[in-house]
C-alpha cells in the first residue's frame, strides 16, 4: 500500500509543479527554439526536468528517508540538473554549450554511486554460489561506464514528444516489479517515485508537448535508472538478473548502438547531434510523432515483459 501512496504523491507533486515551472520558463523566455534538426515548429518551454527531479527526490525522502541510494540520487541529480539547466539556457539563446564540460560533469557524477558504496561487485552464472568478484578498481570502472552510458542514452532518445518520459515510465515500472521480486524495498520506492513523476510529466509532454524536460531532465532520468538498476539487480549480477536492466532499458540502449554504428560508418564524431536516431528514421518512413512514440512504447513494453518472464522462469 505504501507504494501506491508514493506513486500518488509523486504524480500529484509533478502535476502541480509543471504548470508553475512552465509559466516561469515562458516569462524568462527559457524555451527550446525550432531548428532544422528539431521537429517542433514553435518555441517550447524547457526546465520540465526540474519538476521530475523534485518529484523523485521529495517522494523518495518522504517514504524511505536518506539511505545511500537516496544520497546518490540527490547529489548526482543536483549536479546533472544544474548542468542541464545551463545547457538548456544556451539552447534558449540559440547557442550550443560546449560538449566537454558536460562530459566531465557526467564522468564525475558517474563516480558518485561508487563513492556511496553502490557498484557492480561481481558476476555469476545462475546462482551467487559461484560468484566471480571484481576487484575494487574493476567494479568502479564497470559501474562508472554503466552510469555514464545511461546518462547519455536517455538524453539521446529525448527527441520526440513524450518518448523519453514514456520509456522511463515503462523502465521504472519494470525495475519496480523486479525490486519487489528481489525484496529490495529501497530501489522499489525510487522506481515507483520515478514512474509516478514521469507519468505526470507525460500528461504535459505527450504530443503536442506543452513543455520539454530538457537536458536537465533527460540526464537525471538516465542517471536515476542506472543507479536504481545497479542497486536492484546488478550489484552481484547473475546472467539472468543482468538481462533485466538490459531489456528494461532496451530502447535507449539499442538506439545508441544503432546511432553510433551509423555515425562510425559515415565518419561523423560520436558526440555530434544528427537525425540518425531511431525515432527520426521512423518518421522519415512516414510515421507521425504519435505513431513513432507508440511503436517505441510497444517495443519497450515487450522488452520489459520479456525481462520479467526470463527472471521468473530462470531465477
C-alpha angles and dihedrals in degrees: 000000000000090000091056089053091049091049091050093045095051092044093050093045094054093042088058097041101048098067090048093049090045092055091050091048092051092046092054093037090243092160140136107244121212119259134174090265095049127079103215117090100202132048111272124200116252132204097072086131089074090066091049091049093050091046094053098040098043093045092048092050093046095052105032110018120225112315122156092277092056093046090050093052093043097050096040092041093055091051093048096045093049092047091045092051090052089050091047089049089058090050091052087058092047092251133121121238110224113263099222098063088051093049090049091054091048091053092049091047090049088060093057096081090054090050089052093048097257109129144125101269102182150321137248138176109245103327136037091236090087096040117162106212119213122223115254090255094050092045090051094047094048091047093048092049091050094049094042091050095050092048089059098037095059089046090053095057094048093099105102129055110274097357102113095038093046094047088049091054090054094045094046093050089050092052088046092056092045091049090054090050090053091040092238100153098179096054089044090056094049091046094052091045089052092048093050093047094048093044090054092047090049090064087066097032102050115103120322087036118211093190138013126221090222125200088304091065101035095052091045091052092050092048095048093048091048094050093043091051091052094048092044106041114350104060091092101003126195118201087259097051090044089063091058100070092034090057096035088055093034098123098057091039093050092044091053093050091050094046095046090048091052093047091051091049093052092040098245125145113264092234097051116109117237145147097266097105121118093250091052091051093049091052091048087056089059105268119137122233091261092048092047094050093044091051092051090046088056092050091049092049092050091049091048095048090047091053092053093046091050090049094050094046100045102028 
